[in-house]
Amino acid sequence: MSSTPVIAVDLGGTKIRSGVVEGAEVTHVRSAPTPARLGAHAVLDAVAELVGLTMATATEHGRIPQAVGVGSAGVIDPRNGVVVSATDALPGWTGTNLIAELQHRTRLPVRAVNDVHAHALGEARSGASADTNDSVFVAAGTGIGAGLISHGHLVTGRNSAAGHLGHIPSGFASDLRCPCGGMGHLEAIASGPAVLEEYRRAGGRAASSTTTELAEEARAGDTTAREAFAKAGRALGSALGGMANVLSPEVVVLGGGLVSADELWWPYLERAFAAQLIPAVRGLTPQRAELGADAALIGAASLWDGADIKVEEK
């Protein structure tokens, strides 16, 4: 693991976070709102500004980063840095040449990957899946995404879109419409917004606008809220069990906002996961992510250190 300092950036639809990464240590962390509605150039300018501020702080402390690693929302082609596709959370992001644009603005070499893929690399580097060669990282929050590590390599797939776990069919979603426009996808029942929607469909009356608020209602005795979380846990656990049968990973790691729902969600996920496993992979149990938001920064920085984890380019 290299100790050369790298400026790492986690670029999401609402927030940009940057820091200096040396090995597994993250310092000089800064954040700023993502000016998503102002378009791609405004977002790129905001990232470049944050990188400049981070560089200035690091230099003051005697460390001069020589490169930038980015984990970005959207489907990112890590070979050329182009945004293959993106949701409406970042209008105009599709088609952006992320690497070329940021290299022009920062005058530093840049590498980039999808943000969930960056989380997977970070956890594999020094978190819950460290010291393994084959792992699955799942982000369960506003959406459902995954990062797959196989033989120490990040699997990006033909169009850099590998890991879209939220868009596999789920019997729990039946005829529910997914945010992608499809029908019956896992994300339509197992994501954070889907928990809120399920609660309302079932007649829930609390005015909660976030899953955190709804979790408080559930813990206070709202049985409809409890069942919405339980159903999401069952749906995701069942899907992950099926994925484990296909991939036979050493570990399945879960991060994202829904993990904080803990006892409302996790036991149902564990039981549904175990119920799907074939004999050859029984005994595998889901693990909680260990690095939190720093995973994306550590993973993005690791793009510059190919000693044991690198982006698969085949």
Secondary structure, DSSP 4 states (H G I P E B T S, - for coil): ---S-EEEEEE-SSEEEEEEEETTEEEEEEEEE--GGG-HHHHHHHHHHHHHHHHHHHHHTT-----EEEEESSEE-TTT-BEEE--TTSTT-TT-BHHHHHHHHHSS-EEEEEHHHHHHHHHHHHSTTTT-SSEEEEEESSSEEEEEEETTEEE--TTS-TT-GGGSB-TTTTTPBPTTS-BSBTHHHHSHHHHHHHHHHTT------SHHHHHHHHHTT-HHHHHHHHHHHHHHHHHHHHHHHHH--SEEEEESGGGGGGGGTHHHHHHHHHHH--GGGTT--EEE-SSTTHHHHHHHHGGG--SS-EE---
